[in-house]
Amino acid sequence: MSCPKDTNLQVRDQFGNLIAPIVQRISKCKGKKSFYPSFTPVIDSISVTSSVAGVYTFVQITGSNFLPPCNGNTYVNFGSFTQIPITFYSSFNIAFVVPLNAVGGIYNIKVVNVYNDNFSLPVSQSYPGIPNYSNAVSYRIYNMHYTLSGIYTVSSDSNYNTIINFLGNGNFTILNNINNIPINYIAVGGGGGGAGGAYNISTSGGGGGGGGGVATGTFGLQNSYSILIGNGGSGGAKDFLNPGNGTNGGSTQITGVINVSGGAFGRSCASSPFGKGGNSGNGGAGGTGNTNPGGNGVNGGGGGGGQWNSPIGFNGGNGSTSITSVYSFGTAFGAGGGGGGGGSGSITSTSLSGTGGNIYAGNGGNGTTGTVGSGTAHYGGGGGGGISGSSTATTTKGGNGGSGRVVLYFNN
C-alpha cells in the first residue's frame, strides 16, 4: 500500500479568510494515515457576558482546539486589547481577566492560536507563525455599577440601555458611576379615591378622586436612594344619607430627589352639598357637583364633580387629564382624575357616569350598569365617584385610586 499524500494544515486569519497551505505533513509510514489536530480555536460560550468598568472580572471560555503551552501559544484579543494572557485548563476550557482600564462599550472576544511545531509526529513544516483566529463573541462593559432591591422590572430599548420600573417600594444604589451618567426619572403619585353614593334621592353622586401628581427630572450623584411608591386612595362607602369620602392617594418619593403628591379624595354629598372632585397631585382643581351635569375637573388631573340626583338621573362631571409624559420607550404617564358619580334617580336607564381624565383614570359611577371604575394600578388615576339614587335604585361605593410608580432610565 502506498503512503498517503501530503496533508495540508489550514488556518484562518482574524477575518475568517482561509490561509493555506501553511503546514505540510509528509508521512513516511505504510498503510497508516495520521492527521493534525485543528489549529482553529472555537468559542462556544463564555461564563459572563458583561461587567462594570474598573471591576475585576474573570471570564471562562468554553470551546475547542485551545493549544496547551507545550504545543503553541493561545491568547485572547478583547477588542483593541490584544494578546491578553490566559489560564489554560484544557483544550476545551481557558480563562482570562477583563482589562481593568477598558471603558464602557461593546467588545469582541476572539481566541488566537499560534502553533509552535511541537507535535510528536515528524513533520516538515513551513509555518511562519501566522495567528489563527476563532469566531467572535460580544461582551459589554457598563460605565455604572448599581444594585436594586424591592419590586421592580428591568428592560431596555434602542434609545435607553436600562429602564427600571419600580412598581412597589425599593432601593436604587449607585456603587460606581465612572462618567457621572445622568439618571432620568418619572415619578407618579397615587390617585385619590372616589366618594361613595347615597340612597337618598335628594343627594348627589360622589366626586371622583384626583389624579396623582407626575414629575420628571434627572439626578446623578453616587448615592443610595429609597423608592417609596404611593398607594391609591380607597373609595368611600355608600350610605343612605352619609356616604363616605374617598381617601387621599399616597405620595411617591425618591429620597433626596423628589416627592410627588398623591391625588386628593373625592367628597361625598355628606361633606359637600354636591359631591366635589378631588384636586390632582399637580394642583389641578376638582370639579364641583351640580344639577346637570356635574362640574368637570380642570388644569391637570382634577376629579369630576358628582351629579345631583332626581327622578331622572344625570351625568357626573369628567375628570381632567394630568401632565402626560411620553418617552421614547413608548409609555404615556398621565394620572387623570376620576369621573364624578351620576345620580341614578328612579329611571336608571338614563343615568350615566362621568369619564376619567384618560385611560388610566377610573370612570365615574354609571347608574345604568351599576359599576364604578377604579384607577389603573401603577398609573395614579383617580377613582370614580359612586352613584346616588333612591332606595330602589343601584347605589355604589366610590372607586379606588390607582397606585403610582417610579421609572428610572439612562444610557449606561
Beta strands, then each sheet from edge to edge (+ up, - down):
strand 1: 7-12
strand 2: 18-25
strand 3: 42-46
strand 4: 50-52
strand 5: 58-64
strand 6: 72-78
strand 7: 81-84
strand 8: 87-90
strand 9: 93-97
strand 10: 105-115
strand 11: 124-125
strand 12: 132-133
strand 13: 137-142
strand 14: 144-155
strand 15: 162-177
strand 16: 183-188
strand 17: 214-219
strand 18: 224-228
strand 19: 252-254
strand 20: 258-260
strand 21: 325-326
strand 22: 332-333
strand 23: 343-345
strand 24: 388-389
strand 25: 405-410
sheet 1: 1+ 2- 11+
sheet 2: 3+ 5- 9+ 8-
sheet 3: 4+ 13+ 10- 6+ 7-
sheet 4: 4+ 13+ 10- 12+
sheet 5: 14+ 15- 18+ 19- 20+
sheet 6: 14+ 15- 25+ 16- 17+
sheet 7: 21+ 22-
sheet 8: 23+ 24+
end
